[in-house]
Amino acid sequence: MSLKAILRPWIGFLALQPLTILWCYFYNIDYWSNLGIFSIICTIYLIPIYELYERLYPKSLSISANQDDT
């Protein structure tokens, strides 16, 4: 499994935590009994999904800064 596939969901997890914590604060929701555990489970679930995506996504469809728009 690639390091990229492992790190990508955890970076997303960290990036979404301020929004998640604010959501819990504004709606008076307990973070750990609702969204915290769910966020961690979703992050772990996404690791093999991203690995599969990296393996199956055709490299020929990649967008490169060197390609001209035609």
C-alpha positions, -999 to +999 in steps of 0.1 A: +000+000+000+014+034-009+022+060+017+001+085-004-030+063+001-024+061+038-017+097+044-043+113+022-074+104+043-056+114+075-047+148+061-084+152+051-094+141+086-072+168+101-084+194+077-120+187+085-117+187+123-121+225+128-153+225+108-166+194+126-158+209+160-176+241+151-206+222+139-208+203+172-204+236+191-231+255+172-256+226+173-247+215+209-236+180+198-211+160+218-181+155+195-170+121+207-204+104+211-214+115+176-189+127+150-155+120+164-156+082+163-175+083+130-147+105+115-120+081+126-138+051+112-144+068+079-108+078+077-096+042+082-122+030+057-109+055+030-073+042+032-080+010+010-104+030-012-077+055-021-052+027-027-077+010-051-083+043-068-046+049-073-042+014-089-072+016-112-072+053-123-057+054-158-025+075-158-034+087-193-063+107-178-041+126-155-041+164-158-007+179-163+004+215-163+023+208-195-007+198-216-023+223-239-061+228-239-075+215-272 
